[in-house]
Each structure stands twice: as C-alpha cells, then as structure tokens.
Amino acid sequence: MIEVKNIRKSFGDKVILEDITGVLDTGKCNLIIGSSGSGKTVFTKCVVGLFRPDRGEILYDGKNMLEMDREERTELRQKIGMLFQGSALFDSMTVEQNIIFTLDMFSNLSYRDKKKRVNEVLEKVELEGSNKKFPAEISGGMKKRVGIARAIVLNPKYLFCDEPNSGLDPQTSLVIDQLIKNITTEYNITTVVVTHDMNSVMEIGDHIMYLYKGRKEWEGSNKDIIFSKNERLNEFIFASEFLQGAKAIRMLEVEGKIEEGAAVKEAEKIIKEGDNLP
Ligand SMILES: Nc1ncnc2c1ncn2[C@@H]1O[C@H](COP(=O)(O)OP(=O)(O)OP(=O)(O)O)[C@@H](O)[C@H]1O
C-alpha cells in the first residue's frame, strides 16, 4: 500500500500540486485521471521519487520514502516496475535483450536464470517465442506487452503505468487493461495507472483519483464514478460519449428496466462477432 499525505509540489513560484492526500491500495488498479495539465504526471513522479515534493509524506508500506537513505531508496526502487508511455523499448535490442537489460542492472542472476526469467514473463504476457524479435517487427500492442514483461521481471510490489493505452485501438486497449488487471490481482501488486482512457476507467478502475488543477477533487471506484454529483468530474468524464452511454445503461439496470449485466454481455457478443469478421 502507498499512502500519500499532504503533498505539495511547486516549480519556482508556480504551485503544481497542493495538499494531495490519498491511499493507493494493494492488489488494486489505482487510476489517476484528470485533464491535461492537472498534475497527473508530476504527482506520479513525486510518488515514484523522480521529483521531491516541497512537503508531505509518501509512505510505502508505512515507511516514508522522503526520509529513506540512499540504500533504502535503491532497495525500494527495485520493487517498483514502470511501464512508460510509448513502451520505451531500445530499438536496437531484441525483445529478450530489452528485458534482460533490467535484470543486468538490478539482479545477480546467472545468464541462464535470466533467460529462464525472460521466458516466464514473456509467457505471462502471452508473447512466448518472441525473444529474438526486434521492436520494429512487432505491433504497438505487442510492444506494450514487452514493456509490461520488462516492468514485472523483477517481481515488483508496485507497478506504475503511464498512459498504457496511448496509440492503441480500443480492442487492443482492452487486452492490455485486462493484462494489467490480472497481473495486479495475481501478484497482489499496488498498481498505479495514469490514463485519459475512459474505457479503462470503467474496466479496471478499482480506485480512481481525479485531479483538478493540482488538487484531488474526487476519489472513488468505477462503480461510483458514473453516479458522482461532482460537477467538475462530471464535466470531465461525460465529455466521453462512451460514458454517457454507460451511465444511461446503468440507470436502466438500477431501475430494473433491463437485467443486470445484460449490456455488458451484449457488448462482449458484439466484440466476439467482430473477431470473426473477414
Ligand atoms: N519539470 C517541470 N518544470 C516546470 N513545470 C513543470 C514541470 N513538469 C511539469 N510542469 C508543469 O506542471 C503542470 C502539470 O503537468 P503534468 O505533466 O503533471 O500534467 P498532466 O496532468 O500529466 O498532463 P497530460 O495529461 O497532458 O500529460 C503543467 O503546467 C506543466 O507545465
């Protein structure tokens, strides 16, 4: 679990984050949402230790990262996996080399064990056998999976994903979301996802923090979000037609006018039928 208490961050005299307090739960997908410039990236960089907040506390399982010495921070860093926007793979390295690179930096495993570990994580992201491919030879969705494989290769306790669906089509985005969700649950990881993707919000948003102009404006789950009465949040999320539709369907379910889950089953059917199209 990560607890953030009263975080403030400024650059010069410009205050970017003000008094942010919240909990990022273990075994859950914690989503950070908000419009462009609201401070999502700065917040996440503070939490992972890339920026030092002006004040506040960032507790990793009860221990304040801002008071850790160099050795403790290095130890913590090894427990954090990161999936960067655009996957950030080295183009001149194969899939396997990209993943081994992280093991070379942070582990003392033998070459043989490193290869074994690479195969394990490639299997986890359903890319077994892609070891020798270069990034240019694989699709955007596969690159994200390699990024995820690399992020989990050290068995992290915490996983940070920056816009994991950027540049992906909706169907591939669903697959990536589901993968992140499965890994989070299976390994009981504290996962933090910065996203603009409203489908992800509904699919995997166990816990959502909405930032507005550097402050935490709202928090709750994907079940709560469509019933929120927060005007700023509503303005932000209902700019998405998808969510307007989702809200309308959910209201019908609540009022008993359609069977609970019927709309989801229908959507799954449509996606499956789409798979079979020539
Ligand atoms: N290193 C920096 N120095 C000065 N200002 C910065 C720095 N990094 C970010 N900012 C400012 O902080 C504010 C919040 O930026 P941030 O990147 O966190 O927004 P965001 O919510 O992640 O936006 P987006 O969705 O567009 O990625 C912006 O006004 C930005 O210009």
The ligand as an SDF file (V2000), in Angstrom:
LIG
                    3D

 31 33  0  0  0  0  0  0  0  0999 V2000
    9.8110   19.8710  -14.7520 N   0  0  0  0  0  0  0  0  0  0  0  0
    8.8640   20.8200  -14.7540 C   0  0  0  0  0  0  0  0  0  0  0  0
    9.1830   22.1190  -14.5490 N   0  0  0  0  0  0  0  0  0  0  0  0
    8.2380   23.0730  -14.5210 C   0  0  0  0  0  0  0  0  0  0  0  0
    6.9220   22.8620  -14.7000 N   0  0  0  0  0  0  0  0  0  0  0  0
    6.5360   21.5840  -14.9120 C   0  0  0  0  0  0  0  0  0  0  0  0
    7.4830   20.5020  -14.9500 C   0  0  0  0  0  0  0  0  0  0  0  0
    6.8090   19.3430  -15.1790 N   0  0  0  0  0  0  0  0  0  0  0  0
    5.5040   19.6880  -15.2790 C   0  0  0  0  0  0  0  0  0  0  0  0
    5.3420   21.0280  -15.1220 N   0  0  0  0  0  0  0  0  0  0  0  0
    4.0680   21.7540  -15.1570 C   0  0  0  0  0  0  0  0  0  0  0  0
    3.1660   21.1170  -14.2530 O   0  0  0  0  0  0  0  0  0  0  0  0
    1.8280   21.1860  -14.7390 C   0  0  0  0  0  0  0  0  0  0  0  0
    1.2170   19.7940  -14.6710 C   0  0  0  0  0  0  0  0  0  0  0  0
    1.8920   18.9670  -15.6310 O   0  0  0  0  0  0  0  0  0  0  0  0
    1.6430   17.4060  -15.7490 P   0  0  0  0  0  0  0  0  0  0  0  0
    2.5760   16.9270  -16.8070 O   0  0  0  0  0  0  0  0  0  0  0  0
    1.7190   16.7720  -14.4170 O   0  0  0  0  0  0  0  0  0  0  0  0
    0.1440   17.3520  -16.2790 O   0  0  0  0  0  0  0  0  0  0  0  0
   -0.6870   16.0790  -16.7150 P   0  0  0  0  0  0  0  0  0  0  0  0
   -1.9490   16.1070  -15.9380 O   0  0  0  0  0  0  0  0  0  0  0  0
    0.1600   14.8570  -16.6020 O   0  0  0  0  0  0  0  0  0  0  0  0
   -0.9720   16.4290  -18.2380 O   0  0  0  0  0  0  0  0  0  0  0  0
   -1.0890   15.4760  -19.5350 P   0  0  0  0  0  0  0  0  0  0  0  0
   -2.3720   14.7490  -19.3980 O   0  0  0  0  0  0  0  0  0  0  0  0
   -1.1090   16.4610  -20.6540 O   0  0  0  0  0  0  0  0  0  0  0  0
    0.1220   14.5770  -19.5620 O   0  0  0  0  0  0  0  0  0  0  0  0
    1.9090   21.7800  -16.1360 C   0  0  0  0  0  0  0  0  0  0  0  0
    1.5530   23.1350  -16.0630 O   0  0  0  0  0  0  0  0  0  0  0  0
    3.3590   21.6350  -16.5050 C   0  0  0  0  0  0  0  0  0  0  0  0
    3.7800   22.6770  -17.3600 O   0  0  0  0  0  0  0  0  0  0  0  0
  1  2  1  0
  2  3  1  0
  2  7  2  0
  3  4  2  0
  4  5  1  0
  5  6  2  0
  6  7  1  0
  6 10  1  0
  7  8  1  0
  8  9  2  0
  9 10  1  0
 10 11  1  0
 11 12  1  0
 11 30  1  0
 12 13  1  0
 13 14  1  0
 13 28  1  0
 14 15  1  0
 15 16  1  0
 16 17  2  0
 16 18  1  0
 16 19  1  0
 19 20  1  0
 20 21  2  0
 20 22  1  0
 20 23  1  0
 23 24  1  0
 24 25  2  0
 24 26  1  0
 24 27  1  0
 28 29  1  0
 28 30  1  0
 30 31  1  0
M  END
$$$$
